[in-house]
Amino acid sequence: MLERLVIDAIREHRCLLESDQLLHEEWQRAATSPSVPQEHAEALRAHCLDRQQATAAQQEVLSYMLNLLGYIPNVPTD
């Protein structure tokens, strides 16, 4: 049962990392585009930082779960 939870947490973490990367790229484009209002770029920046903190917290939980499990399980690709 713990292995199943760890696999789900690994998948969730992978999704978070992927979406965080996309958000970061969007923020970078907005920050360098003269056509994007500064307020929008700053809002994206703040959202990006919030997401990074949430992902880091989820990573801590995943790390704890992996320590309990004692090994890194094989995670089949979807």
C-alpha positions in Angstrom: 0.0 0.0 0.0 2.8 2.4 0.8 4.5 1.6 -2.5 1.3 2.6 -4.3 1.1 5.9 -2.4 4.8 6.6 -3.2 4.2 5.9 -6.9 1.2 8.3 -6.9 3.3 10.9 -5.2 6.2 10.5 -7.7 3.7 11.0 -10.6 2.2 14.0 -8.9 5.7 15.5 -8.4 6.6 15.0 -12.0 3.4 16.8 -13.1 4.1 19.6 -10.7 7.6 20.0 -12.0 6.4 20.0 -15.6 3.7 22.6 -14.9 6.1 24.7 -12.9 8.5 24.7 -15.8 5.8 25.9 -18.2 4.7 28.6 -15.8 8.3 29.8 -15.4 8.7 29.9 -19.2 5.5 31.9 -19.5 6.7 34.4 -16.8 10.1 34.7 -18.6 8.3 35.5 -21.9 6.0 38.0 -20.2 8.9 39.7 -18.4 10.8 40.3 -21.6 7.9 41.2 -23.8 7.2 45.0 -24.1 3.6 44.3 -25.1 2.8 42.6 -21.7 1.8 44.9 -18.9 4.3 44.9 -16.0 1.6 44.1 -13.5 0.8 40.9 -15.4 4.5 39.9 -15.5 4.8 40.5 -11.8 1.6 38.5 -11.1 3.1 35.6 -13.0 6.3 36.0 -11.1 4.5 35.8 -7.8 2.5 32.8 -8.9 5.7 31.1 -10.1 7.3 31.6 -6.7 4.2 30.3 -4.9 4.2 27.2 -7.0 7.9 26.6 -6.4 7.3 26.7 -2.7 4.4 24.2 -3.0 6.4 21.9 -5.1 9.3 22.0 -2.6 6.9 21.1 0.2 5.5 18.2 -1.9 9.1 17.1 -2.5 9.7 17.0 1.3 6.7 14.7 1.7 7.8 12.5 -1.1 11.3 12.2 0.3 9.8 11.2 3.7 7.6 8.6 2.0 10.6 7.2 0.1 12.6 7.0 3.3 9.8 5.0 4.9 9.5 2.7 1.9 13.3 2.2 1.8 13.7 2.1 -1.9 12.6 4.0 -5.1 9.9 2.0 -6.8 9.7 1.5 -10.5 7.2 4.0 -11.9 5.7 2.9 -15.1 5.3 5.5 -17.8 1.7 6.5 -18.6 
